[in-house]
């Protein structure tokens, strides 16, 4: 399990923030917990996901329910995904 950071822009921050319960259900499929950070003065967010099962995350990202949630929550592509590098490798 590892830590992953996902960053992206949103079309409407209020709409995106209201999707918290749906986001919680979706993220629980591949991580144990997460924290959300908002870049002040912008429409960008970063989500730090802990104890990520990368295989489950990859499968979830391709699921139709994720595409539907992205549209509903005004997520703007691309999603930037940063995966923790353990031991510098």
N, C-alpha and C positions, 0 to 999 in steps of 0.2 A: 504494500500500500504506500502511496506517495501523496505529496501535496501538489495541487494543480491550481494555476491562476488563469482565469478566463476574463478577457477584457473585450468590451464592445461598446458601441454607441447605441442610443435608443432615440426613437423619434419623439416620444413624449414621456418625460420622466415620471409624471404623476401616474400615467397609465402603467408604466413598468413597475413602479413601486407597489401599486395595488395588486399586482400578480404574485405577491409574496407567498400565499398559501399554495398556489399551483406550483410555483418554483420549488418550494419545500418538498412537495410530493415527488416532483420529477427528479430533483437532485438526490433524494434519499435512495434512489435506485443504484447509485454508484459512489456516493460519499457519505461519511458519517456525520459531517457538519460542514458549515460554510459561513463565511463572513463577507459582507458586501461593503465595498468602498466606492464612494462617488467622487469623481474629480470635480472639485469646486469650480463653479462657473461654466461647466460644460455639460453635455449630455452623455458623458462617458462613465461607465461603471467597470469595476474589477471585482471579481468574485474569487475568494480564496477558498478552495475546497480541500478538506482534510481527509486523509485515509481513503484515497480514491482507488477504486478497482478500475484500472485503465481499460480492460476488456469490456467491462460493463458500461463504462463511460462512452467508449467508441460505439457500442451497440445503441445506447440511448440517443446519442447525437444524430444517428441516422433514422430514428423512429419517426413516424408520421405525427405522433403527438407532440414531439419537440418542434417540428415545423409549424404546427398549429399554434403552439404556445409562443413561438418567436413572432409570428404575425400578430397575435392578439396583444402581445406585450410591447410591440413596436421595436423589436430588436433589429438593429441595422448590421448587416454583414459588412466586413468579415468579422468572425470571432477570432480573437488572438488567444491561443492556448499556450501556456508556459508550463512545462513539466519539470518538477524538481530534479536536479541532477545530484544524485547521491555520490559522495566521495569524489566529485569532480569528473565523473565519467559519463 
